[in-house]
Amino acid sequence: MKLVFKTLALINKLLLPSLTKRRVDLTKATKFQMALLGWRTFITMRALD
C-alpha cells in the first residue's frame, strides 16, 4: 500500500502546481487551492509513514 502512496506523491510532484513556489497566502487561498493543499499533504503523510 505504501508503494501506491509513493507513486501518487511522485505524480503530484510532477503534475500539480506547487503553492509554496507561487507564494500563495493561505488566508486568501481559494477553496480549490485549499483542497489541493490538503490532498498533497494527505498523500505526502501517507507516503512517509
C-alpha positions as CSV (number, residue, x, y, z in Angstrom):
1,M,0.0,0.0,0.0
2,K,2.9,2.3,0.7
3,L,4.1,2.0,-2.9
4,V,0.8,3.3,-4.1
5,F,1.1,6.5,-2.0
6,K,4.8,6.9,-3.0
7,T,3.6,6.7,-6.7
8,L,0.8,9.2,-6.0
9,A,3.3,11.6,-4.3
10,L,5.5,11.4,-7.4
11,I,2.6,12.1,-9.7
12,N,1.5,15.0,-7.5
13,K,5.0,16.5,-7.6
14,L,5.2,16.2,-11.4
15,L,1.6,17.3,-12.4
16,L,0.2,19.5,-9.7
17,P,1.3,23.1,-9.1
18,S,3.4,24.0,-6.1
19,L,1.5,26.5,-4.0
20,T,4.6,27.4,-1.9
21,K,6.6,28.3,-5.0
22,R,3.7,30.6,-6.1
23,R,3.8,32.1,-2.6
24,V,0.0,31.6,-2.1
25,D,-1.2,33.2,1.1
26,L,-3.3,30.6,2.9
27,T,-5.6,33.2,4.4
28,K,-6.5,34.3,0.9
29,A,-6.4,30.9,-0.9
30,T,-9.4,29.7,-2.8
31,K,-11.3,26.6,-1.9
32,F,-9.7,24.7,-4.8
33,Q,-6.2,25.8,-3.6
34,M,-7.0,24.6,0.0
35,A,-8.3,21.3,-1.3
36,L,-5.2,20.9,-3.4
37,L,-3.0,21.6,-0.4
38,G,-5.0,19.1,1.7
39,W,-4.7,16.4,-1.0
40,R,-0.9,16.9,-1.3
41,T,-0.4,16.9,2.4
42,F,-2.6,13.7,2.9
43,I,-0.6,11.8,0.2
44,T,2.8,13.0,1.4
45,M,2.0,12.0,5.0
46,R,0.8,8.5,3.9
47,A,3.9,8.1,1.7
48,L,6.2,8.9,4.6
49,D,4.6,6.5,7.1
